């Protein structure tokens, strides 16, 4: 099974907050990011424009091999996620 190695990047600081996280599916990573953006106690809540969900690598569990992406892939910015959520609710 392929897994995604992701992190939440603080755009102005050009640094990941916390540690890399392993997700079995993009939808799970997206839900995690959404929880951070909508939790008043989480750091990204006040400044969603400053954060993005980024995939850094793929881990192949069957082969026990991890492959870093040459260019990290932005899955969602905070603003994109909140806009997408608003459109789905409308």
C-alpha positions in Angstrom: 0.0 0.0 0.0 1.3 3.5 -0.9 1.2 6.1 1.8 1.7 9.8 1.7 4.3 11.6 3.8 2.8 15.1 4.4 3.3 18.1 6.5 1.7 21.5 7.2 3.9 24.3 6.0 4.0 27.8 7.4 4.3 29.7 4.2 5.8 33.0 5.6 8.3 31.0 7.8 9.1 28.6 5.0 9.1 25.8 7.5 7.0 22.8 8.4 5.1 23.1 11.7 5.3 19.9 13.8 6.5 16.7 12.3 5.9 14.9 9.0 2.7 12.7 9.1 1.9 9.5 7.3 -1.5 9.2 5.6 -3.0 6.2 3.8 -5.1 8.5 1.5 -5.2 12.1 0.3 -8.7 12.4 1.7 -7.4 11.6 5.2 -4.6 14.1 5.0 -7.1 16.7 3.7 -9.5 16.0 6.6 -6.6 16.4 9.1 -5.7 19.8 7.5 -9.3 20.9 7.6 -9.6 20.0 11.3 -6.6 22.3 12.0 -8.1 25.2 10.0 -11.4 25.0 11.8 -10.2 24.3 15.4 -10.0 27.6 17.3 -7.3 26.0 19.5 -5.0 25.1 16.6 -2.3 27.4 15.3 -3.5 27.7 11.7 -7.1 28.7 12.7 -6.3 32.5 13.0 -4.2 32.8 9.8 -5.3 30.1 7.3 -3.7 32.1 4.5 -0.3 31.3 6.0 -0.6 27.5 5.9 -0.6 24.8 3.3 -0.8 21.0 3.3 2.2 19.6 1.4 3.1 16.1 0.3 6.9 15.5 0.6 7.2 11.8 -0.2 5.6 8.5 -0.9 6.1 5.4 1.2 5.6 2.0 -0.4 4.7 -0.2 2.5 4.9 -3.5 0.5 8.4 -2.7 -0.7 9.5 -0.8 2.4 10.8 2.0 0.2 10.3 5.7 0.6 10.7 8.1 -2.3 11.0 11.8 -1.8 9.2 14.0 -4.3 11.7 16.2 -6.2 9.3 19.1 -5.8 7.0 18.9 -2.8 3.3 18.9 -3.9 0.9 21.4 -2.4 -2.3 19.5 -1.8 -4.3 22.5 -0.5 -3.6 26.0 0.8 -5.6 27.1 3.8 -7.6 29.6 1.7 -8.3 27.0 -1.0 -9.5 24.5 1.6 -11.9 26.9 3.3 -13.2 28.2 -0.1 -13.8 24.6 -1.3 -15.6 23.8 2.0 -17.8 26.9 1.7 -18.7 26.1 -1.9 -19.7 22.5 -0.9 -21.9 23.8 1.9 -23.7 26.3 -0.4 
